[in-house]
Amino acid sequence: METTSTDKTSAENTGAGTTGMESIGTLVVLGATGDLTSRLLLPGLGRLLTEQPGRRIRLIGADLAPRDSQQWADTVRAAFDSVEATGPAVDHVLAHAEYLVTDAASAEDLQQVLASATGIPALYFALPPAVTAQAIAALHEVALPEGTVLALEKPFGVDRASAAALNRQLASLVEEDQVFRVDHFLGKSTVLNILGLRFANYLFEPLLNRDHVAKVEIVYDEQLGLENRAGYYDRAGAMVDMIQSHLLQVMALVTMDAPQSVHATDLRAAKTEALRAVRPFGGDPVAASRRARYTAGTIEDRRLPSYVEEHGVDPERDTETLAEVTLESSTWRWSGVPFTLRSGKALGAARRDIAITFREVPHLPTGLDGHLEPTVLRLCLKPDAMVLELNVNGPGDPFVLDRGRLTADFGAGRLNPYGEVLHGLLDRDPSLSLSGAAAEHAWGVVDQIRAAWQSGQVPLEEYPAGSPGPQNWQS
């Protein structure tokens, strides 16, 4: 049985803010010549402006590379063309695009950039974490226009201590609701799909607790290898790149209590409380974690070298390309339920879902036979869909059970993930942004596990590229 939901994501055509506050007047991209900007940020902006032809913003690119405003406009146009962005808002941005050669760590340069902005500015730090930290330090010597918004890419810090220090620096610059800690992985459509399924359906929510759920798996496995990302990935690994930055946020959406509303204050508070309760399963980070990295292998028709032979990789770092951690939420609702978070690269099959496995039936009436497994509610990510796997009477002999699947396609939003992030940013709506406290709690969980790894208590295993992972991990 298949059903398709209607597309509930709409984008305002007027460009008016959804929070009742004045929208951003100038978007400043620090790191304008980087890959993140051209590959993700600008195409997302193009889609947003196409959906909102009435929005008017100025776009300033700022970076060390020697460019002029025409070259910057050409870069923006190419990115917009890649998503077929058109309309008055797109034309306005292209006509008024400006580029300033800028050292992001220089207070003088940053002051010059802000002096060129009109209206309320948003500074988007499309920069490496170390440079972002230097830029934030420099901003303390700059007169920030009232309402200035700061948008930071993950990872937010490198551990709990550095995240806390960065939070203190930001708090001395602007209010918390003016800080956007960006997680493009959870675009607004995905967040609302999960919340809608949980809190708008009486069928599911009463069952999502320790009495009925046996385990939860949150998995993001990729077939892609390193893809020339050694500069970042070799220092982050799968744990920081996916589990700390993204999958813990997904876990928070599954375990959180119902917020009063889906507005920023209520939603962020509920997610923060959910993350506060997360800990390694059984309080044992050694037994609750595994790590591995890929060796040479073949994925479909692609031959991949061993990770340690990839360009830019330092084998002495012992960077993992596959990480798996089992966590629990120390709350009345979820205590004792294992949540397994896993992400890896160069695996034989891609898998992106949340699998909620319910407990087995306490007794199967005599006379019923066949294929009997626990019921599984599977929420697929990118594209978003729901699959309910359950036992039904099979065709032919009605006494023989078979496996059935009920599926529902949530439907894609009109905006891509970065378009949704920028929609919230330009409207000064931090609903999709991680709070400072939540970022610290997420690092606290990961720090415990990485300490166990660094002490040598959790071995770094290996798996051939194109395989499901280490052989002894297969259940």
C-alpha positions as a Markdown table, in Angstrom:
| # | Residue | x | y | z |
|---|---|---|---|---|
| 1 | Met | 0.0 | 0.0 | 0.0 |
| 2 | Glu | 1.5 | 3.4 | -1.0 |
| 3 | Thr | 0.3 | 6.8 | -0.1 |
| 4 | Thr | 1.8 | 10.2 | -0.9 |
| 5 | Ser | 1.5 | 13.3 | 1.3 |
| 6 | Thr | 1.0 | 16.7 | -0.1 |
| 7 | Asp | 3.9 | 19.1 | -0.4 |
| 8 | Lys | 3.5 | 21.2 | 2.8 |
| 9 | Thr | 6.7 | 23.3 | 2.5 |
| 10 | Ser | 5.9 | 26.7 | 1.1 |
| 11 | Ala | 8.1 | 29.6 | 0.6 |
| 12 | Glu | 6.8 | 33.1 | 0.8 |
| 13 | Asn | 6.8 | 35.1 | -2.4 |
| 14 | Thr | 7.0 | 38.5 | -0.7 |
| 15 | Gly | 10.3 | 38.0 | 1.2 |
| 16 | Ala | 8.6 | 39.2 | 4.3 |
| 17 | Gly | 10.1 | 37.7 | 7.5 |
| 18 | Thr | 8.1 | 34.9 | 9.1 |
| 19 | Thr | 9.1 | 35.9 | 12.6 |
| 20 | Gly | 7.6 | 39.4 | 12.5 |
| 21 | Met | 11.1 | 40.9 | 12.6 |
| 22 | Glu | 12.9 | 42.9 | 9.9 |
| 23 | Ser | 14.6 | 40.5 | 7.5 |
| 24 | Ile | 18.3 | 40.4 | 6.7 |
| 25 | Gly | 19.3 | 43.2 | 4.3 |
| 26 | Thr | 22.8 | 42.0 | 3.4 |
| 27 | Leu | 24.3 | 38.5 | 3.4 |
| 28 | Val | 28.0 | 38.5 | 3.8 |
| 29 | Val | 29.8 | 35.3 | 2.9 |
| 30 | Leu | 33.2 | 35.0 | 4.5 |
| 31 | Gly | 35.1 | 32.4 | 2.6 |
| 32 | Ala | 33.4 | 33.3 | -0.7 |
| 33 | Thr | 35.8 | 31.5 | -3.0 |
| 34 | Gly | 35.6 | 28.2 | -1.2 |
| 35 | Asp | 34.0 | 25.0 | -2.3 |
| 36 | Leu | 31.2 | 25.2 | 0.3 |
| 37 | Thr | 30.1 | 28.5 | -1.1 |
| 38 | Ser | 30.0 | 27.6 | -4.8 |
| 39 | Arg | 28.7 | 24.0 | -4.4 |
| 40 | Leu | 26.1 | 24.4 | -1.6 |
| 41 | Leu | 25.5 | 27.8 | -0.3 |
| 42 | Leu | 25.0 | 29.8 | -3.5 |
| 43 | Pro | 22.8 | 27.1 | -5.2 |
| 44 | Gly | 20.7 | 27.1 | -2.0 |
| 45 | Leu | 20.4 | 30.9 | -2.1 |
| 46 | Gly | 19.4 | 30.7 | -5.8 |
| 47 | Arg | 16.5 | 28.2 | -5.1 |
| 48 | Leu | 15.3 | 30.4 | -2.2 |
| 49 | Leu | 15.3 | 33.6 | -4.3 |
| 50 | Thr | 13.5 | 31.8 | -7.1 |
| 51 | Glu | 10.7 | 30.8 | -4.7 |
| 52 | Gln | 10.7 | 34.3 | -3.2 |
| 53 | Pro | 10.8 | 36.7 | -6.1 |
| 54 | Gly | 9.8 | 39.6 | -3.8 |
| 55 | Arg | 12.8 | 39.3 | -1.5 |
| 56 | Arg | 15.5 | 41.9 | -1.8 |
| 57 | Ile | 19.0 | 41.3 | -0.4 |
| 58 | Arg | 22.5 | 42.4 | -1.2 |
| 59 | Leu | 25.2 | 39.7 | -1.4 |
| 60 | Ile | 28.8 | 40.5 | -0.4 |
| 61 | Gly | 31.6 | 38.0 | -1.0 |
| 62 | Ala | 34.6 | 38.3 | 1.2 |
| 63 | Asp | 37.9 | 36.3 | 1.0 |
| 64 | Leu | 41.6 | 36.6 | 0.7 |
| 65 | Ala | 41.7 | 35.6 | -3.0 |
| 66 | Pro | 42.2 | 38.6 | -5.3 |
| 67 | Arg | 38.9 | 38.9 | -7.2 |
| 68 | Asp | 36.7 | 41.8 | -8.3 |
| 69 | Ser | 32.9 | 42.2 | -8.1 |
| 70 | Gln | 32.4 | 41.2 | -11.7 |
| 71 | Gln | 34.2 | 37.9 | -11.1 |
| 72 | Trp | 32.2 | 37.3 | -8.0 |
| 73 | Ala | 29.0 | 38.0 | -9.9 |
| 74 | Asp | 30.0 | 35.5 | -12.5 |
| 75 | Thr | 30.6 | 32.9 | -9.7 |
| 76 | Val | 27.2 | 33.6 | -8.3 |
| 77 | Arg | 25.6 | 33.4 | -11.7 |
| 78 | Ala | 27.1 | 30.0 | -12.4 |
| 79 | Ala | 25.9 | 28.7 | -9.1 |
| 80 | Phe | 22.4 | 30.0 | -9.7 |
| 81 | Asp | 22.4 | 28.6 | -13.2 |
| 82 | Ser | 23.2 | 25.1 | -11.8 |
| 83 | Val | 19.8 | 25.1 | -10.1 |
| 84 | Glu | 18.0 | 27.0 | -12.8 |
| 85 | Ala | 17.4 | 30.0 | -10.5 |
| 86 | Thr | 15.5 | 32.8 | -12.2 |
| 87 | Gly | 13.3 | 35.8 | -11.3 |
| 88 | Pro | 13.4 | 39.4 | -10.0 |
| 89 | Ala | 15.1 | 38.5 | -6.7 |
| 90 | Val | 17.8 | 36.6 | -8.5 |
| 91 | Asp | 18.4 | 39.5 | -11.0 |
| 92 | His | 18.6 | 41.9 | -8.1 |
| 93 | Val | 21.3 | 39.9 | -6.3 |
| 94 | Leu | 23.4 | 39.5 | -9.5 |
| 95 | Ala | 23.1 | 43.3 | -10.3 |
| 96 | His | 24.3 | 44.3 | -6.8 |
| 97 | Ala | 26.8 | 41.5 | -6.0 |
| 98 | Glu | 30.0 | 42.9 | -4.4 |
| 99 | Tyr | 33.3 | 41.4 | -3.6 |
| 100 | Leu | 35.8 | 42.6 | -1.0 |
| 101 | Val | 39.3 | 41.2 | -0.6 |
| 102 | Thr | 39.2 | 40.4 | 3.1 |
| 103 | Asp | 41.3 | 38.8 | 5.8 |
| 104 | Ala | 38.7 | 37.3 | 8.1 |
| 105 | Ala | 41.0 | 37.5 | 11.0 |
| 106 | Ser | 41.5 | 41.3 | 10.6 |
| 107 | Ala | 39.2 | 43.6 | 12.5 |
| 108 | Glu | 40.0 | 46.4 | 10.1 |
| 109 | Asp | 38.9 | 44.3 | 7.1 |
| 110 | Leu | 35.8 | 43.1 | 8.8 |
| 111 | Gln | 34.8 | 46.7 | 9.7 |
| 112 | Gln | 35.2 | 47.6 | 6.0 |
| 113 | Val | 32.9 | 44.7 | 5.0 |
| 114 | Leu | 30.2 | 45.7 | 7.5 |
| 115 | Ala | 30.5 | 49.3 | 6.4 |
| 116 | Ser | 29.5 | 48.2 | 2.9 |
| 117 | Ala | 26.4 | 46.4 | 4.2 |
| 118 | Thr | 22.9 | 47.8 | 4.1 |
| 119 | Gly | 20.1 | 46.9 | 6.5 |
| 120 | Ile | 20.7 | 44.2 | 9.0 |
| 121 | Pro | 23.7 | 42.1 | 8.1 |
| 122 | Ala | 24.2 | 38.4 | 8.4 |
| 123 | Leu | 27.8 | 37.1 | 8.4 |
| 124 | Tyr | 28.1 | 33.5 | 7.1 |
| 125 | Phe | 31.3 | 31.9 | 8.1 |
| 126 | Ala | 32.0 | 29.5 | 5.2 |
| 127 | Leu | 35.5 | 29.0 | 6.7 |
| 128 | Pro | 37.6 | 26.3 | 8.4 |
| 129 | Pro | 36.9 | 26.1 | 12.2 |
| 130 | Ala | 40.2 | 27.6 | 13.1 |
| 131 | Val | 39.7 | 30.6 | 10.9 |
| 132 | Thr | 36.2 | 31.1 | 12.1 |
| 133 | Ala | 37.5 | 31.2 | 15.7 |
| 134 | Gln | 40.0 | 33.9 | 14.6 |
| 135 | Ala | 37.3 | 35.9 | 12.9 |
| 136 | Ile | 35.0 | 35.8 | 15.9 |
| 137 | Ala | 37.9 | 37.1 | 18.1 |
| 138 | Ala | 38.5 | 39.9 | 15.6 |
| 139 | Leu | 34.8 | 40.9 | 15.7 |
| 140 | His | 35.3 | 42.0 | 19.3 |
| 141 | Glu | 37.2 | 45.0 | 18.0 |
| 142 | Val | 34.5 | 45.9 | 15.4 |
| 143 | Ala | 31.3 | 47.9 | 15.9 |
| 144 | Leu | 28.6 | 45.5 | 14.9 |
| 145 | Pro | 25.4 | 46.9 | 13.5 |
| 146 | Glu | 22.3 | 46.3 | 15.7 |
| 147 | Gly | 20.7 | 42.9 | 15.0 |
| 148 | Thr | 23.8 | 41.4 | 13.3 |
| 149 | Val | 23.4 | 37.7 | 12.8 |
| 150 | Leu | 26.3 | 35.2 | 12.9 |
| 151 | Ala | 26.0 | 31.9 | 11.0 |
| 152 | Leu | 28.6 | 29.2 | 11.8 |
| 153 | Glu | 29.1 | 25.9 | 10.0 |
| 154 | Lys | 29.8 | 22.6 | 11.7 |
| 155 | Pro | 31.8 | 21.4 | 13.5 |
| 156 | Phe | 31.1 | 23.9 | 16.3 |
| 157 | Gly | 34.4 | 23.7 | 18.1 |
| 158 | Val | 36.6 | 20.6 | 18.4 |
| 159 | Asp | 35.5 | 19.4 | 21.8 |
| 160 | Arg | 33.2 | 20.4 | 24.7 |
| 161 | Ala | 35.8 | 22.8 | 26.1 |
| 162 | Ser | 36.4 | 24.7 | 22.9 |
| 163 | Ala | 32.6 | 24.8 | 22.1 |
| 164 | Ala | 32.0 | 26.4 | 25.5 |
| 165 | Ala | 34.8 | 28.9 | 25.0 |
| 166 | Leu | 33.4 | 29.8 | 21.5 |
| 167 | Asn | 29.9 | 30.2 | 23.1 |
| 168 | Arg | 31.3 | 32.6 | 25.6 |
| 169 | Gln | 32.9 | 34.6 | 22.8 |
| 170 | Leu | 29.7 | 34.7 | 20.8 |
| 171 | Ala | 27.7 | 35.7 | 23.9 |
| 172 | Ser | 29.9 | 38.7 | 24.4 |
| 173 | Leu | 29.1 | 39.8 | 20.8 |
| 174 | Val | 25.4 | 39.1 | 20.2 |
| 175 | Glu | 22.3 | 37.6 | 21.8 |
| 176 | Glu | 21.9 | 33.8 | 21.6 |
| 177 | Asp | 19.0 | 34.1 | 19.1 |
| 178 | Gln | 21.4 | 36.0 | 16.7 |
| 179 | Val | 23.7 | 33.0 | 16.5 |
| 180 | Phe | 22.9 | 30.3 | 13.9 |
| 181 | Arg | 24.8 | 27.1 | 14.3 |
| 182 | Val | 24.0 | 25.6 | 10.9 |
| 183 | Asp | 23.0 | 22.0 | 10.4 |
| 184 | His | 22.1 | 21.7 | 6.8 |
| 185 | Phe | 21.6 | 17.9 | 7.3 |
| 186 | Leu | 18.3 | 18.6 | 9.1 |
| 187 | Gly | 16.4 | 21.0 | 6.7 |
| 188 | Lys | 13.1 | 22.2 | 7.8 |
| 189 | Ser | 11.2 | 19.6 | 5.8 |
| 190 | Thr | 13.0 | 16.7 | 7.5 |
| 191 | Val | 12.6 | 18.2 | 11.0 |
| 192 | Leu | 8.9 | 18.8 | 10.5 |
| 193 | Asn | 8.3 | 15.4 | 8.9 |
| 194 | Ile | 9.7 | 13.7 | 12.0 |
| 195 | Leu | 7.8 | 15.9 | 14.4 |
| 196 | Gly | 4.6 | 15.7 | 12.4 |
| 197 | Leu | 4.8 | 11.9 | 12.4 |
| 198 | Arg | 5.4 | 11.7 | 16.1 |
| 199 | Phe | 3.1 | 14.4 | 17.5 |
| 200 | Ala | 0.3 | 14.6 | 15.0 |
| 201 | Asn | -0.5 | 10.8 | 15.0 |
| 202 | Tyr | -1.9 | 9.3 | 18.1 |
| 203 | Leu | -1.1 | 5.8 | 16.7 |
| 204 | Phe | 2.6 | 6.2 | 17.1 |
| 205 | Glu | 3.5 | 8.5 | 19.9 |
| 206 | Pro | 2.0 | 6.4 | 22.8 |
| 207 | Leu | 4.2 | 3.5 | 21.6 |
| 208 | Leu | 7.5 | 5.4 | 21.4 |
| 209 | Asn | 8.9 | 4.5 | 24.8 |
| 210 | Arg | 10.8 | 1.9 | 26.7 |
| 211 | Asp | 7.7 | -0.3 | 27.2 |
| 212 | His | 7.2 | -0.9 | 23.5 |
| 213 | Val | 10.5 | -0.1 | 21.7 |
| 214 | Ala | 13.3 | -2.7 | 21.7 |
| 215 | Lys | 16.0 | -0.6 | 19.9 |
| 216 | Val | 16.5 | 2.3 | 17.6 |
| 217 | Glu | 19.1 | 2.6 | 14.8 |
| 218 | Ile | 20.0 | 5.9 | 13.1 |
| 219 | Val | 22.2 | 5.1 | 10.2 |
| 220 | Tyr | 23.9 | 7.1 | 7.4 |
| 221 | Asp | 26.1 | 4.8 | 5.3 |
| 222 | Glu | 27.6 | 6.1 | 2.1 |
| 223 | Gln | 29.2 | 4.5 | -0.9 |
| 224 | Leu | 31.3 | 7.5 | -1.6 |
| 225 | Gly | 34.9 | 7.5 | -0.4 |
| 226 | Leu | 37.0 | 10.5 | 0.7 |
| 227 | Glu | 36.2 | 12.5 | -2.5 |
| 228 | Asn | 39.2 | 14.9 | -2.1 |
| 229 | Arg | 38.1 | 16.0 | 1.4 |
| 230 | Ala | 41.2 | 15.0 | 3.3 |
| 231 | Gly | 42.0 | 18.5 | 4.5 |
| 232 | Tyr | 38.8 | 18.4 | 6.7 |
| 233 | Tyr | 37.9 | 14.8 | 7.0 |
| 234 | Asp | 41.2 | 13.4 | 8.1 |
| 235 | Arg | 41.0 | 15.5 | 11.2 |
| 236 | Ala | 37.3 | 14.9 | 11.8 |
| 237 | Gly | 36.6 | 11.3 | 10.9 |
| 238 | Ala | 33.2 | 9.7 | 10.8 |
| 239 | Met | 32.5 | 10.4 | 14.5 |
| 240 | Val | 32.7 | 14.2 | 14.2 |
| 241 | Asp | 31.7 | 14.6 | 10.5 |
| 242 | Met | 28.4 | 12.8 | 10.9 |
| 243 | Ile | 27.6 | 11.5 | 14.4 |
| 244 | Gln | 28.5 | 14.5 | 16.5 |
| 245 | Ser | 27.4 | 17.0 | 13.9 |
| 246 | His | 24.2 | 15.4 | 12.6 |
| 247 | Leu | 23.0 | 12.1 | 13.9 |
| 248 | Leu | 22.9 | 13.2 | 17.5 |
| 249 | Gln | 20.5 | 15.9 | 16.4 |
| 250 | Val | 18.3 | 13.3 | 14.7 |
| 251 | Met | 18.4 | 11.3 | 18.0 |
| 252 | Ala | 17.2 | 14.4 | 19.9 |
| 253 | Leu | 14.2 | 14.7 | 17.5 |
| 254 | Val | 13.3 | 11.1 | 18.2 |
| 255 | Thr | 13.7 | 11.2 | 22.0 |
| 256 | Met | 12.5 | 14.7 | 22.8 |
| 257 | Asp | 9.2 | 15.4 | 24.5 |
| 258 | Ala | 6.5 | 17.3 | 22.6 |
| 259 | Pro | 7.4 | 21.0 | 22.4 |
| 260 | Gln | 4.7 | 23.6 | 23.1 |
| 261 | Ser | 5.2 | 24.8 | 19.5 |
| 262 | Val | 7.6 | 24.4 | 16.6 |
| 263 | His | 8.8 | 27.9 | 17.0 |
| 264 | Ala | 12.5 | 28.5 | 17.7 |
| 265 | Thr | 12.4 | 29.0 | 21.5 |
| 266 | Asp | 10.3 | 25.9 | 22.2 |
| 267 | Leu | 11.9 | 23.7 | 19.7 |
| 268 | Arg | 15.4 | 24.5 | 20.6 |
| 269 | Ala | 14.7 | 24.1 | 24.3 |
| 270 | Ala | 13.2 | 20.6 | 23.7 |
| 271 | Lys | 16.1 | 19.5 | 21.6 |
| 272 | Thr | 18.6 | 20.8 | 24.2 |
| 273 | Glu | 16.9 | 18.9 | 27.0 |
| 274 | Ala | 16.9 | 15.7 | 24.9 |
| 275 | Leu | 20.6 | 16.0 | 24.2 |
| 276 | Arg | 21.3 | 16.7 | 27.9 |
| 277 | Ala | 20.0 | 13.2 | 28.7 |
| 278 | Val | 22.2 | 11.3 | 26.1 |
| 279 | Arg | 25.1 | 9.1 | 27.4 |
| 280 | Pro | 27.0 | 6.0 | 26.2 |
| 281 | Phe | 24.9 | 2.9 | 26.7 |
| 282 | Gly | 25.4 | 1.5 | 30.2 |
| 283 | Gly | 27.8 | 4.4 | 30.9 |
| 284 | Asp | 30.6 | 2.4 | 29.2 |
| 285 | Pro | 32.1 | 4.2 | 26.2 |
| 286 | Val | 34.4 | 1.3 | 25.4 |
| 287 | Ala | 31.7 | -1.4 | 25.1 |
| 288 | Ala | 29.4 | 1.1 | 23.4 |
| 289 | Ser | 31.6 | 2.1 | 20.4 |
| 290 | Arg | 33.4 | 0.6 | 17.4 |
| 291 | Arg | 35.5 | 2.2 | 14.7 |
| 292 | Ala | 37.1 | 1.1 | 11.5 |
| 293 | Arg | 38.6 | 2.5 | 8.2 |
| 294 | Tyr | 38.4 | 1.2 | 4.7 |
| 295 | Thr | 41.1 | -0.6 | 2.7 |
| 296 | Ala | 41.3 | -0.9 | -1.1 |
| 297 | Gly | 38.2 | -2.3 | -2.8 |
| 298 | Thr | 35.6 | -2.0 | -5.5 |
| 299 | Ile | 32.2 | -0.3 | -5.2 |
| 300 | Glu | 30.1 | -1.1 | -8.3 |
| 301 | Asp | 32.5 | -0.1 | -11.1 |
| 302 | Arg | 34.8 | 2.2 | -9.1 |
| 303 | Arg | 38.1 | 1.0 | -7.7 |
| 304 | Leu | 39.0 | 2.8 | -4.4 |
| 305 | Pro | 42.4 | 2.9 | -2.9 |
| 306 | Ser | 43.0 | 2.2 | 0.8 |
| 307 | Tyr | 42.0 | 5.3 | 2.9 |
| 308 | Val | 45.6 | 5.7 | 4.1 |
| 309 | Glu | 46.7 | 5.9 | 0.5 |
| 310 | Glu | 44.3 | 8.7 | -0.4 |
| 311 | His | 45.9 | 12.1 | -1.2 |
| 312 | Gly | 46.3 | 14.3 | 1.9 |
| 313 | Val | 45.8 | 11.5 | 4.5 |
| 314 | Asp | 48.1 | 11.2 | 7.4 |
| 315 | Pro | 48.0 | 7.5 | 8.4 |
| 316 | Glu | 49.4 | 8.3 | 11.9 |
| 317 | Arg | 46.1 | 10.1 | 12.7 |
| 318 | Asp | 44.3 | 6.8 | 12.8 |
| 319 | Thr | 41.2 | 8.5 | 11.4 |
| 320 | Glu | 38.1 | 6.3 | 11.3 |
| 321 | Thr | 35.9 | 6.2 | 8.2 |
| 322 | Leu | 33.2 | 4.1 | 9.9 |
| 323 | Ala | 32.0 | 4.8 | 13.4 |
| 324 | Glu | 29.2 | 3.1 | 15.4 |
| 325 | Val | 28.1 | 4.1 | 18.9 |
| 326 | Thr | 25.3 | 2.8 | 21.1 |
| 327 | Leu | 23.8 | 5.5 | 23.3 |
| 328 | Glu | 20.8 | 5.8 | 25.6 |
| 329 | Ser | 18.5 | 8.6 | 26.8 |
| 330 | Ser | 18.5 | 8.6 | 30.6 |
| 331 | Thr | 14.9 | 9.7 | 30.8 |
| 332 | Trp | 11.8 | 8.0 | 32.2 |
| 333 | Arg | 10.5 | 7.5 | 28.6 |
| 334 | Trp | 13.6 | 6.0 | 27.1 |
| 335 | Ser | 15.8 | 4.6 | 29.8 |
| 336 | Gly | 17.4 | 1.2 | 28.8 |
| 337 | Val | 16.6 | 1.5 | 25.1 |
| 338 | Pro | 19.7 | 1.2 | 23.0 |
| 339 | Phe | 20.1 | 3.9 | 20.2 |
| 340 | Thr | 22.8 | 2.8 | 17.7 |
| 341 | Leu | 24.2 | 5.7 | 15.6 |
| 342 | Arg | 26.3 | 4.6 | 12.7 |
| 343 | Ser | 27.9 | 6.3 | 9.7 |
| 344 | Gly | 30.6 | 5.3 | 7.3 |
| 345 | Lys | 32.2 | 5.8 | 3.9 |
| 346 | Ala | 33.0 | 3.5 | 1.0 |
| 347 | Leu | 30.4 | 0.9 | 2.1 |
| 348 | Gly | 28.8 | -1.6 | -0.3 |
| 349 | Ala | 25.3 | -0.2 | 0.1 |
| 350 | Ala | 24.0 | 3.2 | 1.0 |
| 351 | Arg | 21.6 | 3.4 | 3.9 |
| 352 | Arg | 20.0 | 6.5 | 5.3 |
| 353 | Asp | 17.3 | 5.9 | 7.8 |
| 354 | Ile | 15.9 | 5.8 | 11.4 |
| 355 | Ala | 14.7 | 2.3 | 12.2 |
| 356 | Ile | 12.6 | 2.0 | 15.3 |
| 357 | Thr | 12.2 | -1.7 | 16.2 |
| 358 | Phe | 9.3 | -2.6 | 18.5 |
| 359 | Arg | 9.3 | -5.4 | 21.0 |
| 360 | Glu | 8.2 | -8.9 | 19.9 |
| 361 | Val | 4.7 | -10.1 | 20.7 |
| 362 | Pro | 4.5 | -11.8 | 24.1 |
| 363 | His | 2.7 | -14.8 | 22.7 |
| 364 | Leu | 1.9 | -16.0 | 19.2 |
| 365 | Pro | -1.4 | -18.1 | 19.1 |
| 366 | Thr | -0.8 | -21.7 | 18.3 |
| 367 | Gly | -1.6 | -22.4 | 14.7 |
| 368 | Leu | -0.1 | -19.3 | 13.2 |
| 369 | Asp | 3.2 | -19.9 | 11.5 |
| 370 | Gly | 5.6 | -18.5 | 9.0 |
| 371 | His | 7.7 | -15.4 | 8.8 |
| 372 | Leu | 7.6 | -13.6 | 12.2 |
| 373 | Glu | 9.8 | -10.6 | 13.0 |
| 374 | Pro | 9.3 | -7.5 | 15.2 |
| 375 | Thr | 7.4 | -4.6 | 13.8 |
| 376 | Val | 9.8 | -1.9 | 12.4 |
| 377 | Leu | 8.9 | 1.8 | 11.8 |
| 378 | Arg | 11.5 | 3.1 | 9.3 |
| 379 | Leu | 11.9 | 6.8 | 8.6 |
| 380 | Cys | 14.0 | 7.2 | 5.5 |
| 381 | Leu | 16.2 | 10.3 | 5.1 |
| 382 | Lys | 16.8 | 12.0 | 1.8 |
| 383 | Pro | 14.4 | 11.4 | 0.2 |
| 384 | Asp | 12.1 | 11.5 | 3.2 |
| 385 | Ala | 9.6 | 8.6 | 3.5 |
| 386 | Met | 8.1 | 6.3 | 6.0 |
| 387 | Val | 7.9 | 2.5 | 5.8 |
| 388 | Leu | 6.0 | 0.4 | 8.4 |
| 389 | Glu | 7.2 | -3.2 | 8.3 |
| 390 | Leu | 4.8 | -5.6 | 10.0 |
| 391 | Asn | 3.5 | -9.2 | 10.0 |
| 392 | Val | 0.4 | -10.0 | 8.0 |
| 393 | Asn | -1.4 | -13.1 | 6.9 |
| 394 | Gly | 0.3 | -14.1 | 3.6 |
| 395 | Pro | -1.3 | -15.1 | 0.3 |
| 396 | Gly | -2.6 | -18.6 | 0.0 |
| 397 | Asp | -2.7 | -20.2 | 3.4 |
| 398 | Pro | -4.1 | -17.6 | 5.8 |
| 399 | Phe | -2.4 | -19.4 | 8.8 |
| 400 | Val | 1.0 | -18.6 | 7.4 |
| 401 | Leu | 2.4 | -15.2 | 8.3 |
| 402 | Asp | 4.3 | -13.1 | 5.8 |
| 403 | Arg | 6.0 | -9.6 | 5.9 |
| 404 | Gly | 4.1 | -6.6 | 4.7 |
| 405 | Arg | 5.1 | -3.0 | 4.1 |
| 406 | Leu | 3.1 | 0.2 | 4.4 |
| 407 | Thr | 4.8 | 3.1 | 2.7 |
| 408 | Ala | 4.2 | 6.9 | 2.6 |
| 409 | Asp | 6.3 | 9.4 | 0.7 |
| 410 | Phe | 6.6 | 12.6 | 2.7 |
| 411 | Gly | 7.3 | 14.6 | -0.5 |
| 412 | Ala | 10.3 | 16.9 | -1.0 |
| 413 | Gly | 10.2 | 20.5 | 0.1 |
| 414 | Arg | 10.5 | 23.2 | -2.6 |
| 415 | Leu | 13.9 | 24.2 | -1.2 |
| 416 | Asn | 17.1 | 22.2 | -0.9 |
| 417 | Pro | 18.7 | 21.9 | 2.6 |
| 418 | Tyr | 20.8 | 25.0 | 2.2 |
| 419 | Gly | 17.9 | 26.9 | 0.8 |
| 420 | Glu | 15.9 | 26.0 | 4.0 |
| 421 | Val | 18.8 | 27.0 | 6.2 |
| 422 | Leu | 19.1 | 30.4 | 4.4 |
| 423 | His | 15.4 | 30.9 | 4.6 |
| 424 | Gly | 15.6 | 30.8 | 8.4 |
| 425 | Leu | 18.7 | 32.8 | 8.5 |
| 426 | Leu | 17.4 | 35.7 | 6.3 |
| 427 | Asp | 14.1 | 35.8 | 8.2 |
| 428 | Arg | 16.1 | 35.7 | 11.5 |
| 429 | Asp | 14.3 | 32.5 | 12.5 |
| 430 | Pro | 16.7 | 30.2 | 14.4 |
| 431 | Ser | 14.3 | 27.2 | 14.5 |
| 432 | Leu | 16.8 | 25.0 | 12.6 |
| 433 | Ser | 19.8 | 26.3 | 14.5 |
| 434 | Leu | 21.5 | 24.4 | 17.3 |
| 435 | Ser | 21.6 | 26.2 | 20.7 |
| 436 | Gly | 24.9 | 26.7 | 22.4 |
| 437 | Ala | 24.1 | 24.4 | 25.2 |
| 438 | Ala | 23.0 | 21.7 | 22.8 |
| 439 | Ala | 26.3 | 21.9 | 21.0 |
| 440 | Glu | 28.2 | 21.5 | 24.3 |
| 441 | His | 26.1 | 18.5 | 25.3 |
| 442 | Ala | 26.7 | 16.8 | 21.9 |
| 443 | Trp | 30.4 | 17.3 | 22.3 |
| 444 | Gly | 30.3 | 15.9 | 25.9 |
| 445 | Val | 29.0 | 12.6 | 24.6 |
| 446 | Val | 31.5 | 12.4 | 21.8 |
| 447 | Asp | 34.4 | 13.4 | 24.1 |
| 448 | Gln | 33.8 | 10.4 | 26.3 |
| 449 | Ile | 34.0 | 8.0 | 23.4 |
| 450 | Arg | 37.0 | 9.6 | 21.8 |
| 451 | Ala | 38.8 | 9.5 | 25.1 |
| 452 | Ala | 38.3 | 5.7 | 25.1 |
| 453 | Trp | 39.6 | 5.5 | 21.5 |
| 454 | Gln | 42.6 | 7.6 | 22.2 |
| 455 | Ser | 43.5 | 5.4 | 25.1 |
| 456 | Gly | 43.7 | 2.4 | 22.8 |
| 457 | Gln | 40.8 | 0.6 | 24.5 |
| 458 | Val | 38.8 | 0.5 | 21.2 |
| 459 | Pro | 40.8 | -1.0 | 18.3 |
| 460 | Leu | 40.8 | 0.6 | 14.8 |
| 461 | Glu | 39.5 | -2.2 | 12.6 |
| 462 | Glu | 39.5 | -2.4 | 8.8 |
| 463 | Tyr | 37.0 | -3.3 | 6.1 |
| 464 | Pro | 37.4 | -3.5 | 2.3 |
| 465 | Ala | 35.8 | -0.7 | 0.4 |
| 466 | Gly | 32.5 | -2.0 | -1.1 |
| 467 | Ser | 31.9 | -4.4 | 1.9 |
| 468 | Pro | 29.2 | -3.9 | 4.6 |
| 469 | Gly | 32.0 | -3.2 | 7.1 |
| 470 | Pro | 34.3 | -5.3 | 9.3 |
| 471 | Gln | 33.3 | -9.0 | 9.1 |
| 472 | Asn | 33.0 | -9.4 | 12.8 |
| 473 | Trp | 30.5 | -6.5 | 12.9 |
| 474 | Gln | 27.9 | -8.4 | 10.8 |
| 475 | Ser | 25.0 | -9.7 | 12.9 |
